[in-house]
Amino acid sequence: MQQEENTHQLKKWQIWLPLMLSGAIVLGMLAGTQLHEPQPRLLIEPDESGKAMPFIGYGRMEELVRYIDAKYVDDVKGDELVKEAIEYLLGRLDPHSTFIPKEELQEVNEQLQGNFDGIGIEFMLLDDTIVVVTPLAGGPSEAVGIMAGDKIIMIGDSTLAGKGLSSDDVVNYLRGDPGSEITLKILRPAERKTRLFKVKRDKIPTHSVDVAYMLDEKTGYFKVNRFSANTYTEFMQELEKLVEKEGMKNLVLDLRQNPGGYLQEATKLLSQLFAERDKLLVYTEGRSVRRTDYESTGRNFFDIDKVAVLIDEGSASASEIVAGAIQDWDRGVIVGRRSFGKGLVQEQYKLSDGSALRLTVARYYTPSGRCIQREYKNEEDYDGDLVHRFESGELEDESKFSNHDTTKYYTAGGRVVFGGGGIMPDIFVPIDTVLFSEYFLTLRQQIPPFIFRYYEENKAAFAEMSQKQFENKFQINDQLFYDFLNYAESKGGVKRNNRQLSKVESLIKKNLKARLARHIYGDTAFYEVINDNDPVIEEALQSILKNKPLVQKND
């Protein structure tokens, strides 16, 4: 009975946390596209000719569709038939070959290109009103004087309040061609009149390095959420700051829930962790694609001593390339849980109607020669892998994983590693099962609006408080916690569950404090709070303190 309840909770969890599975699949498939050097290549290298590739719309398929369109007894839409045929064909191949419709291609590309065209604000929908959480530094909105807490009443001549808009609807209103102008009518708290702001849209950078800060006197922590076109540049900028200003020597690289992205960005980052030149980092090879080796350059600008890479079931593709190279060369220690298991390489081709085909053309292999791609003959099993990991007990006990590929590969130090199912960590850390709780997930949704309101009403209380004082002394007391529970029930319909409350209370309080820290001090403060006592980070730090964290095996 308990197993059935847990399984039900996990299925709910998958809906709330799509990055755990679907994010890894979708972003792994739908990485952005760059077609000409010196722009970065994909994991996933694109068609460098940039020419359209005829795929559907010729030969027997075109002839068939024409007959149906001309002679079929009922009205049919030829375009929809072709789209369904394409999706069926690709569905017979592998999970990562995909068709990207024209209307979705721009959004897909923006995910990894590292920027988009807009006005540069972070917003939330609060009581059906668009509220500015923060104007992005250096963006158009900050330049014209838009402030955190401003309520957007109108965009152009469209009144938005009370229309039941989704976040995607708001994004569609705000984004547009670079250089185009948009007028916002804004109501500012404590002012009785509205203000008009004319904002000129521009390129807005999206960061793939969420944060970089020191965990202790020698160890820097980097959280990389994906490998976009700017990842290497962002990484090096933050690395330079921590090395030169903070004396950083060791690195904890957090790739948990990182679904991958550009191969070349991953290999450039890897090169900074190897002092030697021509060290194999990864290679790709396919039936019609010759082998391509990616090697270290030997031009690492900063000396990094010890390295720990954090992975989990949401770490895929380029993330696994990084973890695999570090593991195969015994360059550092891999901490966490088994990675997603995506070892396929896609090329992207433009189609004549503006859509795109992303086709698997090769596999990638870690330096020891292993391909970590999971078995995908059974689509249902592939898509349901996370549920299987939970039901088998693997997320709590690594010994419960049974790999179908028993071929032994060897690291530089002689340790045995395996392919065929992702990267197995050197140090396993079980998942916190509270994350499976539907009650926790529904409560967590209410944290951002509650904390935003709380901060707006209590700014003065934190005006003289330093970040260190906040981290050491401020606590989410019982009154504030119960205020949150009352808010979640009244605004979000989350009924109080006393049986579940004791299990989730500490984690909810940590999330409340971390969100508040972000409003007061910024993203770094959020991560410093949320990472406090994180068992995966704690294991990484302990391994770095050891002279020989990796156990050597003799054969």
C-alpha positions in Angstrom: 0.0 0.0 0.0 2.8 2.4 0.9 4.6 1.5 -2.3 1.4 2.4 -4.3 1.1 5.7 -2.5 4.8 6.5 -3.1 4.5 5.6 -6.8 1.5 7.9 -7.1 3.4 10.7 -5.4 6.3 10.2 -7.8 4.0 10.5 -10.8 2.7 13.7 -9.4 6.3 14.8 -8.8 7.2 14.2 -12.4 4.5 16.7 -13.4 5.8 19.4 -11.0 9.5 18.8 -11.7 9.7 18.1 -15.4 13.4 18.8 -15.5 14.0 15.5 -13.8 13.0 13.7 -16.9 11.2 15.6 -19.7 13.5 18.5 -19.3 16.5 16.3 -20.0 14.8 14.8 -23.0 13.3 18.0 -24.4 16.4 20.2 -24.0 18.6 17.4 -25.1 16.6 17.1 -28.3 15.9 20.8 -28.8 19.3 22.4 -28.3 19.8 25.7 -30.1 21.4 25.9 -33.5 24.5 27.7 -34.7 25.4 27.1 -38.3 28.8 28.7 -39.0 32.2 28.8 -37.4 33.5 30.3 -35.2 30.2 30.0 -33.4 30.0 27.0 -31.1 29.0 23.6 -32.3 26.2 21.6 -30.8 26.2 18.3 -29.1 24.8 18.0 -31.9 26.7 19.5 -34.5 24.6 21.5 -37.1 24.7 21.3 -40.9 27.6 23.7 -41.5 26.5 24.3 -45.1 23.3 26.0 -43.8 21.4 24.6 -46.8 17.9 23.3 -46.6 17.7 19.6 -46.6 14.8 18.0 -48.5 13.2 15.4 -46.2 9.5 15.2 -46.6 7.7 16.6 -49.7 9.3 14.6 -52.5 9.0 11.2 -54.1 6.3 8.8 -52.9 5.4 10.7 -49.8 4.6 13.9 -51.7 2.7 11.9 -54.3 0.7 10.2 -51.6 -0.3 13.4 -49.9 -1.3 15.0 -53.3 -3.7 12.1 -54.0 -5.2 12.3 -50.5 -5.6 16.1 -50.8 -7.2 15.9 -54.3 -9.3 12.7 -54.1 -10.1 11.8 -50.4 -13.8 11.5 -49.6 -13.5 14.1 -46.7 -11.7 17.4 -46.3 -8.2 16.9 -45.0 -5.3 19.3 -44.1 -2.3 18.2 -46.0 0.1 20.0 -43.8 -1.2 18.2 -40.7 -0.9 14.9 -42.5 2.7 15.6 -43.4 3.5 16.7 -39.8 2.0 13.5 -38.4 3.9 11.4 -40.9 7.2 13.1 -40.0 6.6 12.6 -36.3 5.7 8.9 -36.9 8.9 8.4 -38.9 11.1 10.0 -36.3 9.3 8.1 -33.6 10.5 4.9 -35.2 14.2 6.0 -34.8 15.3 7.2 -31.4 13.9 9.4 -28.6 16.1 12.4 -29.6 15.5 12.7 -33.3 12.7 15.3 -33.6 10.8 17.7 -35.9 10.7 21.3 -34.7 7.8 23.3 -36.2 8.5 26.8 -37.5 6.5 28.5 -34.8 8.5 26.8 -32.1 12.0 27.1 -33.6 12.8 30.6 -32.3 11.9 29.7 -28.7 13.9 26.4 -28.9 17.0 28.2 -30.2 16.8 31.0 -27.6 17.1 28.4 -24.9 20.7 27.8 -25.8 21.8 30.8 -27.8 22.3 32.7 -24.6 20.0 35.7 -25.3 16.6 36.7 -26.4 14.9 39.9 -27.6 12.8 41.6 -24.9 12.6 44.4 -22.3 14.6 42.7 -19.5 12.5 42.0 -16.5 11.8 39.1 -14.2 8.1 39.1 -13.4 5.4 37.0 -11.6 1.6 36.9 -11.9 0.2 37.9 -8.5 -3.6 38.0 -8.1 -3.8 38.1 -11.9 -1.6 41.1 -12.1 1.9 41.3 -13.7 4.4 42.3 -11.0 8.0 43.2 -11.7 10.2 41.0 -9.4 13.4 42.7 -10.7 14.6 44.6 -13.8 17.6 42.7 -15.2 20.9 44.6 -14.7 21.9 46.5 -17.8 18.6 45.8 -19.5 16.2 48.3 -21.2 13.7 48.3 -18.3 16.4 49.2 -15.8 17.6 51.9 -18.1 14.2 53.7 -18.2 13.7 53.4 -14.4 11.3 50.5 -14.0 11.6 49.1 -10.4 11.0 45.9 -8.5 7.4 45.9 -7.3 6.0 47.9 -10.2 2.6 46.5 -11.5 2.2 46.4 -15.3 -1.4 47.5 -15.9 -1.2 47.9 -19.7 1.1 46.9 -22.5 0.5 49.2 -25.5 -3.2 49.6 -25.8 -4.0 46.2 -24.2 -5.3 46.2 -20.6 -4.0 43.0 -19.0 -5.1 42.9 -15.4 -8.0 40.5 -14.7 -7.7 38.7 -18.1 -6.4 35.4 -16.7 -3.2 35.5 -18.6 -0.5 32.8 -18.3 3.2 33.5 -18.0 3.6 32.5 -21.6 1.0 35.0 -22.7 2.9 37.8 -20.9 6.2 36.8 -22.5 4.5 36.9 -25.9 3.4 40.5 -25.2 6.8 41.6 -24.0 9.1 40.1 -26.5 9.6 41.4 -30.0 12.1 42.5 -32.6 15.2 44.3 -31.3 14.9 48.0 -31.6 11.1 48.0 -31.5 9.4 50.1 -28.8 6.8 49.1 -26.3 4.7 51.4 -24.0 4.0 50.1 -20.5 1.5 51.7 -18.1 2.7 51.0 -14.6 1.3 51.4 -11.1 4.0 51.9 -8.5 3.3 51.0 -4.9 2.6 54.0 -2.6 1.8 56.2 -5.6 -1.8 57.0 -6.6 -1.2 57.7 -10.3 0.1 55.5 -13.0 3.3 56.1 -15.0 4.0 55.5 -18.7 7.4 54.0 -19.7 8.5 53.6 -23.3 11.0 50.7 -23.5 13.0 49.8 -26.5 13.5 46.0 -26.9 17.0 44.7 -27.0 19.1 41.6 -26.7 18.7 40.3 -23.1 21.4 37.9 -22.0 20.3 34.6 -20.3 22.9 33.2 -17.9 23.9 29.5 -17.9 26.2 29.9 -14.9 23.6 30.6 -12.2 26.1 31.4 -9.4 29.7 31.1 -8.4 30.9 31.6 -4.8 33.4 30.2 -2.3 32.3 27.3 -0.2 35.4 27.6 2.0 38.7 29.3 1.9 40.0 27.3 -1.1 36.9 25.8 -2.8 34.7 27.5 -5.3 31.2 26.4 -6.2 29.8 26.8 -9.7 26.2 26.0 -10.7 25.8 25.6 -14.4 22.2 25.1 -15.5 22.9 24.3 -19.2 25.7 24.5 -21.8 24.6 27.5 -23.9 26.6 29.6 -26.4 28.0 31.8 -23.6 28.7 29.1 -20.9 32.5 29.0 -21.4 32.8 32.8 -21.3 30.6 33.1 -18.2 32.5 30.3 -16.5 35.9 31.9 -17.1 34.7 35.3 -16.0 33.5 33.9 -12.7 36.6 31.7 -12.3 38.9 34.7 -12.8 37.1 36.6 -10.0 37.3 33.7 -7.5 40.9 32.8 -8.3 42.3 36.3 -8.3 40.1 37.9 -5.5 39.3 34.9 -3.3 42.3 32.6 -3.8 40.2 29.7 -5.1 42.2 26.5 -5.6 39.5 23.7 -5.8 36.3 23.4 -7.8 32.9 22.0 -7.1 31.0 22.0 -10.4 27.3 21.5 -9.9 25.7 19.9 -13.0 22.6 18.5 -11.3 19.5 19.0 -13.5 21.7 20.3 -16.3 20.1 18.8 -19.6 23.2 19.5 -21.8 23.6 21.8 -24.8 26.6 22.8 -26.9 29.3 20.2 -27.1 32.1 22.7 -27.8 31.2 24.8 -24.7 31.5 21.6 -22.6 34.9 20.7 -24.1 36.2 24.2 -23.7 35.2 24.2 -20.1 36.8 20.8 -19.7 40.1 22.1 -21.2 40.5 24.5 -18.3 40.6 21.6 -15.9 43.4 19.7 -17.7 46.9 21.2 -17.9 48.0 18.7 -20.6 47.6 19.3 -24.3 45.9 16.8 -26.6 44.2 14.9 -23.9 41.1 13.2 -25.3 37.9 14.6 -23.8 35.2 12.9 -25.9 34.8 11.6 -29.4 31.9 11.2 -31.7 31.3 8.6 -34.4 28.4 7.2 -36.5 27.5 5.1 -39.5 27.9 8.0 -42.0 29.9 10.3 -39.7 33.6 9.7 -39.3 35.2 9.8 -35.9 35.9 13.3 -34.5 38.1 13.7 -31.4 37.8 16.6 -29.0 41.0 17.2 -27.1 42.3 19.5 -24.4 44.2 22.6 -25.7 46.7 22.8 -22.9 45.9 26.5 -22.6 44.3 26.5 -19.2 44.5 30.0 -17.7 44.1 29.1 -14.1 45.5 26.2 -12.1 42.7 24.2 -10.5 43.8 21.6 -8.0 41.0 19.2 -6.9 37.7 18.9 -8.7 34.3 17.4 -7.7 31.4 17.2 -10.2 27.8 16.9 -8.9 25.3 14.9 -11.1 21.9 13.4 -10.7 19.2 11.8 -12.9 18.6 15.1 -14.6 22.2 15.5 -15.8 22.3 14.7 -19.5 24.2 15.0 -22.7 27.0 17.6 -22.5 26.8 17.3 -18.6 27.6 13.7 -19.0 30.5 14.4 -21.3 32.0 16.6 -18.6 31.5 14.1 -15.9 32.7 11.2 -18.1 36.0 12.9 -19.0 36.7 13.9 -15.4 35.9 10.3 -14.3 37.8 8.5 -17.0 41.0 10.5 -16.4 40.6 10.3 -12.6 40.8 14.1 -12.7 38.3 14.5 -9.9 35.4 12.8 -8.1 31.8 12.4 -9.3 29.2 12.8 -6.6 25.5 12.3 -6.6 23.3 9.8 -8.4 23.4 8.1 -11.8 23.0 10.6 -14.7 20.3 10.5 -17.3 22.1 8.4 -20.0 22.0 10.3 -23.3 24.9 9.5 -25.6 23.5 10.4 -29.0 24.6 13.2 -31.2 22.2 15.3 -33.3 22.6 17.5 -36.4 20.0 20.1 -37.2 18.8 20.8 -40.7 16.7 23.6 -42.0 13.6 22.6 -43.9 12.2 24.8 -46.7 9.1 25.9 -44.7 11.2 27.4 -41.8 10.9 24.3 -39.6 13.8 22.1 -38.7 14.8 18.5 -38.4 17.0 17.4 -35.6 18.4 14.0 -36.6 20.6 11.6 -34.6 23.7 11.0 -36.7 26.3 9.6 -34.2 27.1 8.5 -30.7 29.6 10.1 -28.4 32.1 8.2 -26.4 34.0 9.1 -23.2 37.8 8.8 -23.2 37.7 5.2 -22.0 35.6 4.3 -25.0 32.2 3.9 -23.4 28.9 5.1 -24.7 26.5 6.0 -21.9 23.3 6.0 -23.9 20.5 4.1 -22.3 18.6 1.4 -24.2 15.7 3.0 -26.1 14.0 0.2 -28.0 11.0 0.3 -25.7 9.7 3.9 -25.8 7.5 3.5 -22.7 10.4 2.2 -20.6 12.7 5.0 -21.8 10.2 7.7 -20.9 9.3 6.0 -17.6 12.9 5.6 -16.5 12.6 7.9 -13.5 9.6 6.0 -12.2 11.5 2.7 -12.6 14.5 4.2 -10.7 12.2 5.1 -7.9 10.3 1.8 -7.8 13.5 -0.3 -8.0 14.9 1.7 -5.0 17.9 2.9 -7.0 17.4 6.6 -6.0 18.0 5.5 -2.4 20.4 2.6 -2.9 22.8 2.5 -5.9 23.2 -1.3 -5.6 19.6 -1.6 -6.9 20.7 -0.5 -10.4 21.2 -3.4 -12.8 23.0 -2.4 -15.9 22.4 -4.5 -19.0 25.8 -3.5 -20.4 28.5 -5.4 -18.4 31.4 -4.5 -20.6 34.3 -3.2 -18.4 36.0 0.0 -19.2 39.0 1.4 -17.2 39.8 4.8 -16.0 43.4 6.1 -16.2 44.0 4.8 -12.6 42.6 1.4 -13.4 39.2 1.7 -11.9 36.4 -0.2 -13.6 33.5 1.9 -15.1 30.6 0.9 -17.3 28.6 2.4 -20.2 25.1 1.9 -21.4 23.2 3.6 -18.6 24.6 7.0 -17.8 27.5 8.0 -15.5 27.6 6.2 -12.2 29.0 8.5 -9.5 32.1 7.6 -7.5 30.3 8.7 -4.4 26.6 7.9 -4.2 24.2 10.2 -2.3 20.6 9.1 -1.9 17.7 11.4 -2.8 15.6 13.1 -0.1 12.3 11.3 -0.4 10.5 14.4 0.8 10.9 15.6 -2.8 8.3 12.9 -3.7 5.7 14.5 -1.5 2.8 16.0 -3.4 2.1 18.2 -0.3 5.6 19.6 -0.5 5.4 20.4 -4.2 2.1 22.1 -4.0 3.2 24.2 -1.0 6.4 25.2 -2.7 4.4 26.7 -5.6 3.1 29.3 -3.1 6.5 30.4 -1.8 7.4 33.0 -4.5 4.2 35.1 -4.2 4.1 34.9 -0.4 7.7 35.9 0.0 7.4 38.7 -2.5 4.5 40.2 -0.5 6.3 39.7 2.7 9.4 41.4 1.5 7.5 44.4 0.0 5.8 44.9 3.4 9.0 44.4 5.5 11.8 45.9 3.5 12.8 48.3 6.3 13.5 45.5 8.7 16.3 44.2 6.5 17.8 47.6 5.4 20.6 47.4 7.9 21.1 43.7 8.0 24.2 42.2 6.2 23.9 39.0 4.3 26.1 37.2 6.8 23.8 38.4 9.7 20.8 37.3 7.7 22.3 33.8 7.1 23.4 33.3 10.7 20.6 34.9 12.7 17.4 35.2 10.7 15.0 32.3 11.0 11.6 31.5 9.6 9.8 31.5 13.0 6.6 29.7 13.7 4.4 32.7 13.2 5.8 33.4 9.7 5.6 29.8 8.8 1.9 29.6 9.8 1.2 32.8 8.0 2.6 31.1 4.9 0.4 28.0 5.5 -2.6 30.3 5.8 -1.7 32.1 2.6 -1.2 28.8 0.7 -4.6 27.7 1.8 -6.5 30.9 1.1 -4.7 31.8 -2.2 -3.6 28.5 -3.5 -6.2 26.1 -2.1 -3.5 24.0 -0.3 -5.3 22.4 2.6 -3.2 21.9 5.7 -2.1 18.3 6.2 -0.7 17.9 9.7 0.5 14.4 9.1 2.6 15.6 6.2 3.6 18.9 7.7 6.2 17.5 10.1 8.0 15.9 7.2 8.2 18.9 4.9 8.4 21.8 7.5 12.2 22.1 7.6 12.5 22.0 3.8 9.8 24.5 3.3 11.4 26.8 5.8 14.7 26.6 4.0 13.0 27.5 0.7 11.2 30.4 2.3 14.5 31.8 3.7 16.4 31.2 0.5 13.7 33.0 -1.6 13.7 35.9 0.9 17.6 36.1 0.7 17.3 36.3 -3.1 15.0 39.4 -2.9 17.3 41.1 -0.4 20.8 40.2 -1.5 20.6 38.5 -4.9 21.1 35.0 -6.5 24.3 34.2 -4.6 22.5 34.5 -1.3 19.7 32.2 -2.5 22.2 29.5 -3.3 24.2 29.9 -0.1 21.0 29.4 1.9 19.6 26.6 -0.2 22.9 24.8 -0.4 23.5 24.9 3.4 23.8 21.3 4.7 23.2 19.9 1.2 24.4 16.3 1.6 25.8 16.1 -2.0 27.9 19.3 -1.5 29.0 18.1 1.9 30.2 14.8 0.3 32.0 16.7 -2.4 33.8 18.9 0.2 34.8 15.9 2.2 36.3 14.2 -0.8 38.3 17.3 -1.8 39.8 17.3 1.7 41.2 13.8 1.2 44.6 13.2 -0.4 43.2 10.3 -2.5 39.4 10.5 -2.7 39.2 7.8 -5.4 39.7 4.2 -4.4 42.1 2.5 -6.8 41.3 -1.0 -8.1 43.8 -3.5 -9.3 43.1 -6.1 -12.0 
